[in-house]
Amino acid sequence: MKKAIPFLTLAMLVVACNNSIEKENQSDEQMNTTENPLLSESTLPYGAPDFSKIKDENFQPAMLEGIEQQKKAVEAIANSVEEPTFDNTVLALEKSGELLSRSSQIFYALAGSNTNETLQAVEEEMAPKFAAQNDMIYLNEKLFKRFKTLYDKKESLNLDAESLKLLEEYYEDFKIAGANLSSEDKETLKEYNEKIATLTTKFGKTLLDANNAGAVTFTNKEDLAGVDEDFLKSKETKDGKGWRIPLQNTTQQPLLQSMDNRASREKLFMAAWHRADQGGNDTREIIKELVEVRAQKAKLLGFNNYAEWSLQKTMAKTPENVNTFFGKLIPAATAKAQDESDEIQKMIKSKGQDFTLEPWDWNYYAEMVRKEKYDLDENQIKPYFELNNVLEKGVFYAANKLYGITYKERTDIPVYQEDVKVYELFEENGDPLGLFYTDYFARPSKSGGAWMSNFVTQSKLYNKKPVIYNVLNIPKPAGNEPALLTFDEVTTMFHEFGHALHGFFASQQYPSLSGTAVARDFVEFPSQFNENWALYPDVLKNYAKHYKTGEQIPQELIDKIKNSGTFNQGYSLTENLAGSNLDMQWHTISADKKIEDVNAFEKEALNKTKLDVVHAVPPRYRSTYFSHIFAGGYAAGYYSYSWTEMLDHDAYNWFETHGGLTRENGQRFRDMVLSKGNTMNLEKMYKDWRGSDPKIEPMLKARGLK
């Protein structure tokens, strides 16, 4: 996913909240005499964060100073007696938050991937202040008046295309944020925004605690029969008397595929299922309050529900369009999932078992079906997917063939955690492109899932090249053992680097329009598209080599992987659609509806959309641990993964019919899509490159649904 970071430039403004900012009793002189590396630009290459100097206690003072600096700049713009011009209004606002952006980008990187109690406390305290800052800008009547003056005569300003786009984006964001509300309603909106920011932060912290507390400890090795020995070594408890299995952020847990003991499977699944709806880490009250406040906010802004408000600048545009899109997928997905369920039930019976298939059984017996149908065992292929080979000879290799970029590892750049690596990327002609950080191993201080974001955003305005990081949650092997990946983990690595390429190829004047600063239902397109190269023959043969022998993966195994490509796709799409529809149901609640029971609402929502018809297919995320929508930037936006999958398969279909993995095709895609950022209409951007509007048929075919 593309991680949303709440730093205050137009591109990255996240769910906000407000109340008046508390004035810090600290003078500029006191601030300047404090040794704080975040208050000035880093002297490292590309302006990369100097983690050898940055301390936890540096973040809050730097961000508070950034807030004050931007506040003063905004007041000066709004109160100016000069006639508004692009330079003294639009450009001035764009440049107003440099310190705040720089410090908060680094802070939220660590808050997501390597947090601690200090950072969590700062995050909780800063959330309402960021929201207040957002409102200070977008609910400022004088400031909006200056932008409206410029917008109303935009055609006569003779602006270049990107500058005009910047003006238009700001103006739209003012309107969406509530700039046209009355003074009284603005104060109410500020209260809603503050609550939203506080609740989303609280949800994220509570869920992290729930994930860590939900880890399951087994003390009898027989209970873990079938589980890889190397994996078990890495999960031994400190006293050596058991094995502690951490939870992944999804409903299904990877280990369920290999656990022979059915009772153990149920125990692990139920720990994941109930991690955040009982005990001290229950998120349900947070959810009820959060969706209620979001609905009230939407009503105040003139919309029937939060989704209507949230979808304004997306490709989908309305909840009705999203639901129409789902309507094309749900019947086919659930029908295929039912066929898969029937097949798995037969497998259970063939093994002499007499029980009804449950969610905790699915992956275990589905793996048996896959082995029988395709003679493919995940353990057969993992030795060919060693982490470093996948990255350097797979992900980087594909990028070289498509875009000409090369790399070298940098061991001289400080990192924030010992497992993090840094690479410098170069253009085909040797020109520097940027820095790329990898943080791949799971740990208790890291949020679940996988994401990409920036330490430094590309912009010609500041003469900045991108500094980008990818975060995954791959189990860390014990000792010096190699990290061997599942194919899902391989595709995730390609996925997140697709986001990185979108950021690296950015070529914008303004940071607010740079790279991945696009609508949610477009931002996942470059990443999902990049997954296709994981199985591309030339790429696969280059990186899929046995970690012991160096032997290239046999063609027989490649064929098995490809032939099984549509296996379990009914399940996969149905669990994804279930999550997406839960998101849309939560965010199409009207302001006058009060939710009494989160679990009951969830059950009813799945039933209403017929996504519960296959008993053994649970949603990918239950509401209680759905961090994308209750802690991240995907509220009313989780559908975007399916929407952009449509774009992804349609785009790959174009590549297949135009010669596949070639420099010419890659350069055209870079020039017409990946380098454009948010400088033009996204539908037009895609159509100009593709030659037509996207079609859903390639997606259905790739999923084996048509």
C-alpha positions as CSV (number, residue, x, y, z in Angstrom):
1,M,0.0,0.0,0.0
2,K,0.9,3.6,-0.3
3,K,1.3,4.9,3.3
4,A,-0.5,8.1,4.0
5,I,1.6,10.4,6.1
6,P,-0.1,13.4,7.8
7,F,2.4,16.1,7.0
8,L,1.0,19.4,5.8
9,T,1.4,19.9,2.1
10,L,-1.5,19.6,-0.2
11,A,-0.5,16.1,-1.5
12,M,-0.3,14.3,1.8
13,L,-3.0,16.0,3.9
14,V,-4.7,13.1,5.7
15,V,-7.8,12.8,7.7
16,A,-7.7,15.9,9.8
17,C,-9.0,17.1,13.0
18,N,-8.9,20.4,14.8
19,N,-9.1,22.5,17.8
20,S,-7.1,25.6,18.4
21,I,-3.3,24.9,18.6
22,E,-1.8,25.1,22.0
23,K,0.8,27.8,22.0
24,E,4.1,26.4,23.2
25,N,6.0,28.7,25.6
26,Q,9.3,28.4,23.8
27,S,10.9,31.2,22.1
28,D,12.7,31.1,18.7
29,E,16.0,31.7,20.6
30,Q,15.4,28.8,22.9
31,M,14.5,26.6,19.9
32,N,17.6,27.5,18.0
33,T,19.9,26.9,20.9
34,T,18.6,23.4,21.3
35,E,20.6,20.8,19.5
36,N,18.0,19.3,17.2
37,P,19.1,17.9,13.8
38,L,15.6,18.0,12.5
39,L,15.5,21.8,12.5
40,S,17.9,22.1,9.6
41,E,18.3,20.1,6.4
42,S,20.4,17.0,6.6
43,T,23.9,17.2,5.0
44,L,23.8,13.5,4.0
45,P,23.4,12.6,0.3
46,Y,20.0,13.5,-1.1
47,G,19.1,15.1,2.3
48,A,18.5,11.6,3.7
49,P,17.7,11.6,7.5
50,D,20.8,11.3,9.7
51,F,19.6,8.6,12.0
52,S,22.9,8.7,13.8
53,K,21.9,12.1,15.2
54,I,18.1,12.0,15.4
55,K,16.7,11.1,18.8
56,D,13.1,10.4,19.8
57,E,12.9,13.6,21.8
58,N,13.8,15.7,18.7
59,F,10.6,15.1,16.9
60,Q,7.9,16.9,18.9
61,P,9.9,20.2,19.2
62,A,10.7,20.2,15.5
63,M,7.2,19.5,14.5
64,L,5.8,22.2,16.8
65,E,8.3,24.7,15.4
66,G,7.2,23.6,11.9
67,I,3.6,24.3,12.9
68,E,4.5,27.7,14.2
69,Q,6.5,28.6,11.1
70,Q,3.7,27.6,8.8
71,K,1.1,29.3,10.9
72,K,3.0,32.6,10.6
73,A,3.5,32.2,6.9
74,V,-0.2,31.4,6.3
75,E,-1.2,34.5,8.4
76,A,1.1,36.6,6.3
77,I,-0.4,35.3,3.1
78,A,-4.0,35.7,4.3
79,N,-3.6,39.2,5.7
80,S,-1.6,40.6,2.8
81,V,-2.9,43.8,1.4
82,E,-1.4,43.0,-2.0
83,E,-3.5,41.8,-4.8
84,P,-3.3,38.0,-4.9
85,T,-1.0,36.5,-7.5
86,F,0.2,33.0,-8.1
87,D,3.5,33.8,-6.4
88,N,2.3,35.6,-3.3
89,T,-0.6,33.2,-2.7
90,V,-0.4,29.7,-4.3
91,L,3.4,29.4,-4.3
92,A,3.7,31.0,-0.9
93,L,1.3,28.5,0.6
94,E,3.1,25.6,-1.2
95,K,6.4,26.7,0.4
96,S,5.0,27.4,3.9
97,G,5.4,24.0,5.5
98,E,8.9,22.8,4.6
99,L,10.2,22.2,8.2
100,L,6.9,20.6,9.2
101,S,6.9,18.3,6.1
102,R,10.5,17.3,6.6
103,S,10.3,16.5,10.3
104,S,6.8,14.8,10.1
105,Q,7.8,12.5,7.2
106,I,10.6,11.1,9.2
107,F,8.5,10.9,12.4
108,Y,5.7,9.0,10.8
109,A,8.1,6.6,9.1
110,L,9.4,5.5,12.5
111,A,6.0,5.7,14.1
112,G,4.8,3.0,11.6
113,S,7.9,0.8,11.4
114,N,9.9,1.1,14.6
115,T,7.7,2.7,17.3
116,N,8.1,2.8,21.0
117,E,6.2,4.3,24.0
118,T,7.8,7.7,23.4
119,L,6.9,7.9,19.8
120,Q,3.4,6.7,20.5
121,A,2.8,9.4,23.0
122,V,4.1,12.0,20.6
123,E,1.8,10.7,17.9
124,E,-1.2,10.8,20.1
125,E,-0.4,14.3,21.3
126,M,0.4,15.6,17.8
127,A,-2.7,14.2,16.0
128,P,-5.1,17.0,17.1
129,K,-2.4,19.6,16.5
130,F,-1.9,18.5,12.9
131,A,-5.7,18.6,12.4
132,A,-5.8,22.1,13.8
133,Q,-3.1,23.1,11.4
134,N,-5.1,21.6,8.5
135,D,-8.1,23.6,9.5
136,M,-6.1,26.7,10.2
137,I,-5.2,26.6,6.4
138,Y,-8.4,25.3,4.8
139,L,-11.0,27.0,6.9
140,N,-9.2,30.4,6.7
141,E,-11.8,32.7,5.1
142,K,-9.3,35.4,4.0
143,L,-6.9,32.8,2.5
144,F,-9.7,31.1,0.7
145,K,-10.9,34.4,-0.7
146,R,-7.4,35.0,-2.2
147,F,-7.5,31.5,-3.8
148,K,-11.0,32.0,-5.1
149,T,-10.0,35.4,-6.7
150,L,-7.2,33.6,-8.6
151,Y,-9.3,30.6,-9.5
152,D,-12.1,32.7,-10.9
153,K,-9.7,34.3,-13.4
154,K,-7.4,31.4,-13.9
155,E,-7.6,31.4,-17.6
156,S,-6.1,34.9,-17.8
157,L,-3.2,34.2,-15.5
158,N,-1.1,32.6,-18.2
159,L,0.1,29.9,-15.9
160,D,2.0,26.8,-17.1
161,A,0.0,23.6,-17.0
162,E,1.5,22.4,-13.7
163,S,1.1,25.7,-11.9
164,L,-2.5,25.9,-13.1
165,K,-3.1,22.3,-11.8
166,L,-1.6,23.4,-8.4
167,L,-4.1,26.3,-8.2
168,E,-7.0,24.1,-9.1
169,E,-6.0,21.4,-6.6
170,Y,-5.7,23.8,-3.8
171,Y,-9.0,25.5,-4.6
172,E,-10.8,22.1,-4.7
173,D,-9.2,21.1,-1.4
174,F,-10.5,24.3,0.2
175,K,-14.0,23.6,-0.9
176,I,-13.8,19.9,0.1
177,A,-12.4,20.9,3.5
178,G,-15.3,23.2,4.2
179,A,-14.1,26.7,3.2
180,N,-17.7,27.7,2.2
181,L,-19.2,26.9,5.6
182,S,-20.4,29.6,8.0
183,S,-18.1,30.7,10.8
184,E,-20.3,28.7,13.3
185,D,-20.2,25.6,11.2
186,K,-16.5,25.8,10.7
187,E,-16.0,25.7,14.5
188,T,-18.2,22.6,14.6
189,L,-16.1,21.1,11.8
190,K,-12.9,21.8,13.7
191,E,-14.3,19.8,16.7
192,Y,-15.2,16.9,14.4
193,N,-11.8,17.0,12.8
194,E,-10.0,16.9,16.1
195,K,-12.0,13.9,17.3
196,I,-11.3,12.1,14.0
197,A,-7.6,12.6,14.3
198,T,-7.5,11.6,17.9
199,L,-9.6,8.5,17.3
200,T,-7.6,7.3,14.3
201,T,-4.4,7.6,16.3
202,K,-6.0,5.8,19.2
203,F,-7.2,3.0,16.9
204,G,-3.7,2.5,15.5
205,K,-2.1,2.3,18.9
206,T,-4.7,0.0,20.3
207,L,-4.4,-2.3,17.3
208,L,-0.7,-2.5,17.6
209,D,-1.1,-3.5,21.2
210,A,-3.8,-6.0,20.2
211,N,-1.5,-7.6,17.6
212,N,1.3,-8.0,20.0
213,A,-0.9,-9.2,22.9
214,G,-2.7,-11.6,20.6
215,A,0.4,-13.7,19.7
216,V,-0.2,-17.4,20.5
217,T,2.2,-19.4,22.6
218,F,2.3,-23.2,22.1
219,T,4.2,-25.3,24.7
220,N,3.7,-28.7,23.1
221,K,5.7,-29.3,19.9
222,E,3.1,-31.8,18.7
223,D,0.6,-28.9,18.5
224,L,2.9,-27.4,15.8
225,A,3.3,-30.5,13.7
226,G,3.9,-29.7,10.1
227,V,5.4,-26.3,10.8
228,D,8.9,-25.6,9.3
229,E,11.7,-26.3,11.8
230,D,13.7,-23.2,10.8
231,F,10.6,-21.1,11.4
232,L,10.1,-22.6,14.8
233,K,13.7,-21.9,15.8
234,S,13.1,-18.2,15.2
235,K,9.9,-18.3,17.4
236,E,11.2,-20.0,20.5
237,T,10.3,-18.3,23.7
238,K,13.1,-16.8,25.8
239,D,12.9,-19.6,28.3
240,G,13.1,-22.2,25.5
241,K,9.9,-23.9,26.7
242,G,7.6,-22.9,23.9
243,W,7.0,-21.1,20.6
244,R,5.4,-17.7,20.4
245,I,3.6,-17.2,17.1
246,P,2.9,-13.5,16.3
247,L,-0.2,-12.3,14.4
248,Q,-0.1,-10.9,10.9
249,N,-2.5,-8.0,10.3
250,T,-4.9,-10.0,8.1
251,T,-7.6,-12.5,9.2
252,Q,-5.9,-15.5,7.8
253,Q,-2.5,-16.4,9.2
254,P,0.3,-17.8,7.0
255,L,1.1,-20.6,9.4
256,L,-2.5,-22.1,9.0
257,Q,-1.3,-23.5,5.6
258,S,1.1,-25.9,7.3
259,M,-0.3,-26.7,10.7
260,D,-1.4,-30.4,10.8
261,N,-3.2,-30.0,14.2
262,R,-6.8,-28.8,13.6
263,A,-7.2,-27.6,17.2
264,S,-4.0,-25.5,16.8
265,R,-5.3,-24.0,13.6
266,E,-8.5,-23.0,15.2
267,K,-6.6,-21.6,18.2
268,L,-4.4,-19.4,16.0
269,F,-7.3,-18.3,13.7
270,M,-9.5,-17.4,16.6
271,A,-6.7,-15.4,18.2
272,A,-6.5,-13.4,15.0
273,W,-10.3,-13.1,14.7
274,H,-10.8,-11.8,18.2
275,R,-7.6,-9.9,18.7
276,A,-9.3,-6.5,19.0
277,D,-12.9,-7.2,20.2
278,Q,-12.2,-8.4,23.7
279,G,-10.0,-7.6,26.7
280,G,-8.0,-4.4,27.1
281,N,-7.3,-3.9,23.4
282,D,-10.9,-3.7,22.2
283,T,-11.3,-1.3,19.3
284,R,-15.1,-1.4,18.9
285,E,-16.0,1.7,20.9
286,I,-13.4,3.6,18.9
287,I,-15.0,2.4,15.7
288,K,-18.5,3.4,16.7
289,E,-17.4,6.9,17.7
290,L,-15.2,7.3,14.7
291,V,-17.8,6.4,12.1
292,E,-20.4,8.5,13.8
293,V,-18.1,11.6,13.8
294,R,-17.2,11.0,10.2
295,A,-20.9,10.8,9.2
296,Q,-21.6,14.0,11.2
297,K,-18.8,15.7,9.4
298,A,-20.1,14.7,6.0
299,K,-23.6,15.9,6.8
300,L,-22.2,19.3,7.9
301,L,-20.4,19.5,4.6
302,G,-23.6,18.9,2.7
303,F,-23.2,15.1,1.9
304,N,-25.4,12.1,2.7
305,N,-22.5,10.1,4.1
306,Y,-18.8,10.1,4.5
307,A,-18.1,8.1,1.4
308,E,-19.8,10.7,-0.8
309,W,-17.6,13.4,0.6
310,S,-14.4,11.3,0.5
311,L,-14.7,10.1,-3.1
312,Q,-14.9,13.6,-4.7
313,K,-11.4,13.6,-6.1
314,T,-11.2,9.9,-7.0
315,M,-11.6,8.1,-10.3
316,A,-14.7,6.4,-9.0
317,K,-16.3,9.7,-7.8
318,T,-19.4,8.2,-6.0
319,P,-20.3,5.3,-3.8
320,E,-22.8,4.3,-6.4
321,N,-20.1,3.9,-9.0
322,V,-18.1,1.8,-6.5
323,N,-21.1,-0.5,-5.8
324,T,-21.7,-0.8,-9.6
325,F,-18.1,-1.9,-10.0
326,F,-18.5,-4.4,-7.2
327,G,-21.7,-5.7,-8.8
328,K,-19.6,-6.9,-11.7
329,L,-17.3,-8.9,-9.4
330,I,-19.2,-10.3,-6.5
331,P,-21.4,-12.9,-8.3
332,A,-18.4,-14.3,-10.2
333,A,-16.1,-14.2,-7.2
334,T,-18.5,-15.9,-4.8
335,A,-19.5,-18.5,-7.3
336,K,-15.9,-19.5,-7.9
337,A,-15.2,-19.4,-4.1
338,Q,-18.1,-21.9,-3.7
339,D,-16.6,-24.2,-6.3
340,E,-13.3,-24.0,-4.4
341,S,-15.1,-24.7,-1.1
342,D,-16.8,-27.8,-2.5
343,E,-13.5,-29.0,-3.9
344,I,-11.8,-28.6,-0.5
345,Q,-14.7,-30.3,1.3
346,K,-14.1,-33.3,-1.0
347,M,-10.4,-33.3,-0.1
348,I,-11.3,-33.3,3.6
349,K,-13.5,-36.3,3.0
350,S,-10.9,-38.1,1.0
351,K,-8.6,-37.8,4.0
352,G,-11.1,-39.8,6.1
353,Q,-12.2,-36.7,8.0
354,D,-15.8,-35.9,8.7
355,F,-16.2,-32.2,9.5
356,T,-17.5,-29.1,7.8
357,L,-14.9,-26.8,6.3
358,E,-14.1,-23.8,8.5
359,P,-12.0,-20.7,7.8
360,W,-9.1,-22.1,9.8
361,D,-9.1,-25.2,7.6
362,W,-9.2,-23.5,4.2
363,N,-5.5,-22.8,3.6
364,Y,-4.4,-26.2,5.0
365,Y,-6.6,-28.2,2.7
366,A,-6.4,-25.8,-0.2
367,E,-2.7,-26.5,-0.2
368,M,-3.5,-30.2,-0.5
369,V,-5.8,-29.4,-3.4
370,R,-3.1,-27.3,-5.0
371,K,-0.6,-30.1,-4.6
372,E,-3.0,-32.6,-6.1
373,K,-4.2,-30.4,-9.0
374,Y,-0.9,-28.7,-9.8
375,D,1.6,-30.9,-8.0
376,L,2.9,-27.7,-6.4
377,D,4.2,-27.5,-2.8
378,E,5.0,-24.1,-1.4
379,N,8.0,-25.6,0.4
380,Q,9.3,-26.8,-3.0
381,I,9.5,-23.2,-4.3
382,K,10.6,-21.3,-1.2
383,P,14.3,-22.3,-1.5
384,Y,14.4,-20.5,-4.9
385,F,13.1,-17.3,-3.4
386,E,15.9,-16.0,-1.2
387,L,15.2,-12.4,-0.1
388,N,18.3,-10.7,-1.5
389,N,18.1,-12.5,-4.8
390,V,14.5,-11.6,-5.2
391,L,15.3,-7.9,-4.6
392,E,18.5,-7.5,-6.5
393,K,18.2,-10.0,-9.3
394,G,14.4,-9.8,-9.5
395,V,12.9,-6.5,-8.5
396,F,15.9,-4.4,-9.5
397,Y,16.6,-6.5,-12.6
398,A,13.0,-6.0,-14.0
399,A,13.4,-2.2,-13.3
400,N,16.6,-2.3,-15.3
401,K,15.1,-4.0,-18.3
402,L,12.1,-1.7,-18.3
403,Y,13.6,1.6,-17.3
404,G,17.4,1.2,-17.4
405,I,17.9,2.0,-13.8
406,T,20.9,0.5,-11.8
407,Y,21.8,0.3,-8.2
408,K,24.5,0.0,-5.6
409,E,24.2,-0.7,-1.9
410,R,25.2,2.2,0.4
411,T,26.6,1.1,3.8
412,D,27.6,4.6,4.7
413,I,24.1,6.0,5.2
414,P,22.8,5.7,8.8
415,V,19.6,3.6,9.3
416,Y,17.0,3.6,12.0
417,Q,17.1,-0.2,12.7
418,E,19.8,-2.8,12.1
419,D,17.8,-4.8,9.5
420,V,17.3,-1.8,7.2
421,K,19.4,-1.5,4.0
422,V,20.0,1.5,1.8
423,Y,20.5,1.4,-2.0
424,E,21.4,4.3,-4.3
425,L,19.6,4.1,-7.7
426,F,20.9,5.5,-11.0
427,E,19.5,6.4,-14.4
428,E,20.6,4.4,-17.4
429,N,23.2,7.1,-18.2
430,G,24.6,7.0,-14.7
431,D,22.8,10.1,-13.3
432,P,21.7,9.8,-9.7
433,L,18.0,8.9,-9.2
434,G,17.6,8.7,-5.4
435,L,18.0,6.6,-2.3
436,F,15.9,3.5,-1.6
437,Y,15.6,2.0,1.9
438,T,14.3,-1.6,2.5
439,D,12.9,-2.6,5.9
440,Y,11.6,-6.1,5.3
441,F,11.5,-8.1,8.6
442,A,8.6,-8.2,11.1
443,R,9.1,-7.0,14.7
444,P,6.8,-6.0,17.6
445,S,7.6,-2.3,17.0
446,K,6.3,-2.4,13.5
447,S,2.7,-2.1,12.3
448,G,1.3,-5.0,10.2
449,G,1.2,-5.0,6.4
450,A,3.5,-3.6,3.8
451,W,3.8,0.0,2.5
452,M,5.9,2.6,0.8
453,S,6.5,6.3,1.6
454,N,9.1,9.1,1.3
455,F,11.7,10.5,3.7
456,V,12.3,13.1,1.0
457,T,9.8,14.0,-1.8
458,Q,10.9,14.9,-5.2
459,S,10.5,18.5,-6.3
460,K,12.2,20.9,-8.7
461,L,11.1,23.7,-6.4
462,Y,13.5,22.6,-3.7
463,N,15.9,20.8,-6.1
464,K,15.1,17.5,-4.3
465,K,15.5,14.0,-5.5
466,P,13.4,11.3,-3.8
467,V,14.4,9.3,-0.8
468,I,12.0,6.4,-0.5
469,Y,11.4,3.4,1.8
470,N,9.6,0.1,1.5
471,V,8.3,-1.7,4.6
472,L,7.3,-5.4,4.7
473,N,6.6,-7.9,7.5
474,I,8.5,-11.0,6.5
475,P,9.3,-13.4,9.4
476,K,13.0,-13.0,10.3
477,P,14.9,-16.2,10.2
478,A,16.9,-17.4,13.1
479,G,20.6,-16.7,13.3
480,N,22.3,-16.4,9.9
481,E,19.7,-18.5,8.1
482,P,18.6,-17.1,4.8
483,A,15.2,-15.5,4.5
484,L,13.2,-17.7,2.1
485,L,10.0,-16.2,0.8
486,T,6.6,-17.5,-0.2
487,F,5.5,-16.4,-3.6
488,D,3.0,-14.0,-2.0
489,E,5.9,-12.3,-0.3
490,V,7.7,-12.1,-3.6
491,T,4.8,-10.4,-5.3
492,T,4.5,-8.0,-2.3
493,M,8.1,-7.0,-2.7
494,F,7.5,-6.2,-6.4
495,H,4.3,-4.4,-5.4
496,E,5.9,-2.0,-3.0
497,F,8.7,-1.3,-5.4
498,G,6.1,-0.4,-7.9
499,H,5.0,2.4,-5.6
500,A,8.7,3.3,-5.2
501,L,9.1,3.6,-9.0
502,H,6.1,5.9,-9.0
503,G,8.0,8.1,-6.5
504,F,11.4,7.8,-8.1
505,F,10.2,8.8,-11.6
506,A,8.4,11.9,-10.3
507,S,9.3,15.0,-12.3
508,Q,7.3,17.7,-10.8
509,Q,8.0,21.3,-9.9
510,Y,5.8,21.2,-6.8
511,P,6.0,18.6,-4.0
512,S,2.2,18.7,-3.6
513,L,1.8,17.2,-7.0
514,S,4.8,14.9,-7.0
515,G,4.9,11.2,-7.6
516,T,2.4,9.2,-5.6
517,A,0.3,12.3,-4.7
518,V,-2.6,11.0,-6.7
519,A,-6.1,9.7,-6.0
520,R,-6.3,6.5,-3.9
521,D,-7.9,4.6,-6.7
522,F,-5.0,5.3,-8.9
523,V,-2.1,5.2,-6.5
524,E,-2.2,1.4,-6.3
525,F,-2.1,1.0,-10.0
526,P,1.7,1.3,-10.6
527,S,2.3,-1.0,-7.6
528,Q,-0.1,-3.7,-8.7
529,F,1.1,-3.5,-12.3
530,N,4.7,-4.1,-11.1
531,E,3.7,-7.4,-9.6
532,N,3.3,-8.8,-13.1
533,W,7.1,-9.0,-13.6
534,A,7.6,-11.4,-10.7
535,L,6.5,-14.3,-13.0
536,Y,7.8,-12.9,-16.3
537,P,10.0,-15.6,-17.7
538,D,13.2,-13.6,-18.2
539,V,12.9,-12.0,-14.7
540,L,11.9,-15.2,-12.9
541,K,14.8,-17.2,-14.3
542,N,17.2,-14.4,-13.3
543,Y,16.3,-14.3,-9.6
544,A,14.7,-17.7,-8.8
545,K,17.8,-19.7,-7.9
546,H,18.3,-22.2,-5.2
547,Y,19.9,-20.6,-2.2
548,K,22.2,-23.6,-1.6
549,T,23.1,-24.8,-5.1
550,G,22.5,-21.7,-7.2
551,E,20.5,-23.9,-9.5
552,Q,17.9,-22.0,-11.6
553,I,14.3,-22.8,-10.8
554,P,13.3,-25.7,-13.0
555,Q,10.8,-25.0,-15.8
556,E,8.6,-27.7,-14.3
557,L,8.2,-25.6,-11.2
558,I,7.7,-22.4,-13.2
559,D,4.9,-24.1,-15.1
560,K,3.3,-25.3,-11.9
561,I,3.4,-21.7,-10.5
562,K,1.8,-20.3,-13.6
563,N,-0.8,-23.1,-14.0
564,S,-1.8,-22.5,-10.4
565,G,-2.1,-18.8,-11.0
566,T,-5.9,-18.8,-10.9
567,F,-6.1,-21.3,-8.0
568,N,-8.0,-20.0,-5.0
569,Q,-8.8,-16.8,-6.8
570,G,-12.5,-17.0,-5.8
571,Y,-11.4,-17.0,-2.2
572,S,-8.8,-14.3,-2.7
573,L,-11.2,-11.9,-4.4
574,T,-14.1,-12.7,-2.2
575,E,-12.2,-11.9,1.0
576,N,-10.9,-8.7,-0.5
577,L,-14.4,-7.7,-1.7
578,A,-15.7,-8.5,1.8
579,G,-13.2,-6.0,3.3
580,S,-14.0,-3.4,0.6
581,N,-17.7,-3.7,1.2
582,L,-17.3,-3.5,4.9
583,D,-15.4,-0.2,4.4
584,M,-18.1,1.2,2.1
585,Q,-20.9,0.1,4.4
586,W,-19.3,1.8,7.4
587,H,-18.8,5.0,5.5
588,T,-22.3,5.2,3.9
589,I,-24.0,5.3,7.3
590,S,-26.1,8.4,7.6
591,A,-25.5,10.9,10.4
592,D,-28.8,10.0,12.1
593,K,-28.0,6.3,12.4
594,K,-26.3,5.1,15.6
595,I,-24.4,1.8,15.6
596,E,-25.0,-0.2,18.8
597,D,-23.0,-3.3,18.0
598,V,-20.0,-3.4,15.7
599,N,-20.0,-7.2,15.2
600,A,-23.7,-7.2,14.4
601,F,-23.3,-4.4,11.9
602,E,-20.5,-6.3,10.3
603,K,-22.5,-9.5,10.0
604,E,-25.5,-7.6,8.5
605,A,-23.2,-5.7,6.1
606,L,-21.7,-8.9,4.7
607,N,-25.1,-10.5,4.5
608,K,-26.6,-7.5,2.6
609,T,-24.0,-7.7,-0.1
610,K,-24.1,-11.5,-0.3
611,L,-20.4,-11.8,0.6
612,D,-21.2,-14.3,3.4
613,V,-22.6,-16.9,1.2
614,V,-19.5,-19.1,1.3
615,H,-19.2,-19.9,5.0
616,A,-15.5,-20.6,5.1
617,V,-14.4,-17.3,3.4
618,P,-14.1,-14.6,6.0
619,P,-13.3,-10.9,5.2
620,R,-9.6,-10.2,4.7
621,Y,-10.0,-7.8,7.6
622,R,-12.6,-7.6,10.3
623,S,-13.7,-4.2,11.2
624,T,-11.9,-4.4,14.6
625,Y,-8.5,-4.7,13.0
626,F,-9.1,-2.9,9.7
627,S,-6.3,-0.4,10.1
628,H,-6.5,0.8,6.4
629,I,-9.8,2.5,7.1
630,F,-9.7,3.3,10.8
631,A,-6.1,4.3,11.2
632,G,-4.7,4.8,7.7
633,G,-5.8,7.0,4.7
634,Y,-8.2,4.5,3.1
635,A,-11.5,5.3,4.7
636,A,-14.1,4.7,2.0
637,G,-11.2,3.9,-0.2
638,Y,-10.3,0.2,0.3
639,Y,-12.2,-0.6,-3.0
640,S,-9.2,1.1,-4.7
641,Y,-7.2,-2.2,-4.6
642,S,-9.8,-3.9,-6.8
643,W,-10.3,-0.8,-8.9
644,T,-6.6,-0.5,-9.6
645,E,-6.3,-4.2,-10.2
646,M,-8.6,-3.6,-13.2
647,L,-6.2,-0.9,-14.4
648,D,-3.2,-3.2,-13.7
649,H,-4.4,-6.2,-15.8
650,D,-5.7,-3.9,-18.5
651,A,-2.2,-2.2,-18.7
652,Y,-0.4,-5.6,-18.6
653,N,-2.6,-6.7,-21.5
654,W,-1.2,-3.7,-23.4
655,F,2.4,-4.7,-22.6
656,E,1.7,-8.3,-23.7
657,T,0.4,-7.2,-27.1
658,H,3.3,-4.7,-27.6
659,G,6.3,-6.9,-26.9
660,G,6.3,-7.3,-23.2
661,L,9.3,-6.4,-21.1
662,T,11.2,-4.0,-23.3
663,R,13.0,-0.7,-22.7
664,E,10.8,1.0,-25.3
665,N,7.6,-0.1,-23.5
666,G,9.0,0.8,-20.1
667,Q,10.1,4.3,-21.2
668,R,6.7,5.0,-22.7
669,F,5.0,3.9,-19.5
670,R,7.4,6.0,-17.5
671,D,7.0,9.1,-19.7
672,M,3.2,9.0,-19.9
673,V,2.2,7.6,-16.5
674,L,4.9,7.1,-13.9
675,S,6.5,10.5,-14.2
676,K,3.3,12.5,-14.3
677,G,2.4,12.7,-10.6
678,N,-0.8,14.5,-10.2
679,T,-0.3,17.0,-13.0
680,M,-3.2,16.0,-15.2
681,N,-6.6,14.3,-15.2
682,L,-6.0,10.7,-14.3
683,E,-8.6,9.2,-16.6
684,K,-7.0,11.2,-19.5
685,M,-3.5,10.2,-18.4
686,Y,-4.4,6.5,-18.6
687,K,-6.4,6.8,-21.8
688,D,-3.6,8.7,-23.5
689,W,-1.2,6.0,-22.7
690,R,-3.5,3.0,-23.2
691,G,-5.3,4.3,-26.2
692,S,-8.7,3.4,-24.7
693,D,-10.6,3.4,-21.4
694,P,-9.7,0.4,-19.1
695,K,-11.7,-2.8,-19.4
696,I,-12.6,-5.2,-16.7
697,E,-12.2,-8.4,-18.8
698,P,-8.5,-8.8,-18.4
699,M,-8.9,-8.8,-14.7
700,L,-11.6,-11.4,-14.8
701,K,-9.5,-13.5,-17.0
702,A,-6.4,-13.2,-14.8
703,R,-8.5,-14.2,-11.8
704,G,-9.9,-17.2,-13.7
705,L,-13.4,-15.8,-13.4
706,K,-14.1,-15.6,-17.2
